[in-house]
Amino acid sequence: MMGLAMLQACQPAGSPEALIEAQIKRIQAGIENKSPDDVLDPIHDGFGTAKGQDKKWLKRTMAFYMIRHEKITIVISGLDITLNSQDSARATFNVVSAGGESLIPQQAGLYKMDTDWRLENGDWQLVYAAWSHN
């Protein structure tokens, strides 16, 4: 009984949905603050996309955009998280991204995101992402 209590104490507090939402917000803040570690830490090493890109591709693409744009803004809306099991979930949401050098962005996009998450070693990690332009 004591072992179970200790195991539960080591797990982060909050519902799986709240923990996944926190990871999504961590990625969002990491992009806006140009903090690659905050973006990459919640990404599973086996991450993949619908087009076959991997975590290395994500890291290179992120670095390109962080260098290219002085200011990056990400707005997330319509977040819907569905648990598939105790250690698997799907999150869908809309993303507006804008980048530029001043108050008026030079580049912007609206995307519909479809993501899969897996609980590993007590942390929810992004394992798959697909997106389409809206």
C-alpha positions in Angstrom: 0.0 0.0 0.0 2.8 2.4 0.9 4.5 1.7 -2.5 1.3 2.7 -4.4 1.1 6.0 -2.4 4.7 6.8 -3.1 4.2 6.1 -6.8 1.1 8.3 -7.0 3.0 11.1 -5.2 5.7 11.0 -7.9 3.2 11.5 -10.7 2.3 15.1 -11.7 -0.9 16.4 -10.3 -3.9 17.0 -12.6 -6.1 15.2 -15.0 -4.5 13.8 -18.2 -6.4 16.4 -20.2 -4.9 19.2 -18.0 -1.4 17.8 -18.3 -1.7 17.5 -22.1 -3.0 21.0 -22.3 -0.1 22.2 -20.2 2.4 20.5 -22.6 0.7 22.2 -25.6 1.0 25.5 -23.8 4.6 24.7 -23.0 5.3 24.1 -26.7 3.4 27.3 -27.6 5.4 29.4 -25.1 8.6 27.8 -26.2 8.0 28.8 -29.8 7.0 32.4 -28.9 10.0 32.7 -26.5 12.4 31.0 -28.9 13.3 28.4 -26.4 13.9 25.2 -28.4 14.2 23.0 -25.2 10.7 23.9 -24.1 9.4 22.9 -27.6 11.4 19.7 -28.0 11.2 18.3 -24.4 7.5 17.2 -24.8 8.2 15.7 -28.2 8.7 11.9 -28.2 11.9 10.7 -29.8 9.8 8.6 -32.1 7.7 11.6 -33.2 6.3 11.5 -36.7 4.0 13.4 -39.0 1.5 12.5 -41.6 4.1 13.4 -44.3 6.9 11.3 -42.7 8.8 14.1 -41.0 10.5 13.3 -37.7 11.8 15.1 -34.6 15.0 16.1 -36.4 13.0 17.7 -39.1 10.9 19.5 -36.5 14.1 20.8 -34.8 15.6 22.1 -38.1 12.3 23.7 -39.2 11.8 25.4 -35.8 15.3 26.8 -35.8 14.8 28.2 -39.3 11.6 30.0 -38.3 13.1 31.2 -35.0 16.0 32.8 -36.9 13.9 34.1 -39.7 11.3 35.9 -37.5 12.2 38.3 -34.8 8.7 37.9 -33.3 6.5 34.8 -33.4 2.9 34.7 -32.1 0.9 31.5 -31.7 -2.8 31.5 -30.8 -4.5 28.2 -30.0 -8.3 27.7 -30.0 -10.9 25.0 -30.0 -8.8 22.6 -28.0 -10.4 19.1 -27.7 -8.6 16.3 -25.8 -10.0 12.7 -25.9 -8.4 9.9 -23.9 -8.1 6.7 -25.9 -6.7 4.8 -22.8 -4.8 5.5 -19.6 -1.7 6.3 -21.6 -2.9 7.4 -25.0 -4.8 10.5 -26.1 -5.7 12.6 -29.1 -5.8 16.4 -29.1 -7.3 18.5 -31.9 -7.1 22.3 -32.1 -6.8 25.3 -34.3 -3.6 27.3 -34.5 -3.0 30.8 -35.8 0.7 31.5 -36.3 2.3 34.8 -37.2 5.9 35.8 -37.6 7.6 39.0 -38.5 9.9 41.8 -37.5 7.5 44.3 -36.0 3.9 44.6 -34.9 2.5 43.7 -38.3 3.4 40.1 -39.2 5.0 39.4 -42.6 3.8 35.7 -42.6 0.7 34.1 -41.0 -1.2 30.9 -41.2 -4.3 29.2 -39.9 -4.0 25.4 -39.3 -6.2 22.6 -38.0 -4.0 20.3 -35.8 -4.6 16.7 -35.1 -2.2 15.2 -32.6 -1.6 12.0 -30.7 -0.1 11.9 -27.2 1.4 9.0 -25.1 2.1 8.9 -21.4 5.7 7.7 -20.9 7.7 7.8 -17.7 5.0 10.0 -16.1 5.1 12.7 -18.9 2.7 13.2 -21.8 4.7 13.3 -25.0 3.6 14.3 -28.5 4.1 11.3 -30.8 2.2 12.3 -34.0 1.0 15.4 -35.6 -1.0 16.2 -38.8 -2.1 19.6 -39.9 -4.0 21.2 -42.7 -4.3 24.8 -43.8 -7.7 26.4 -43.0 
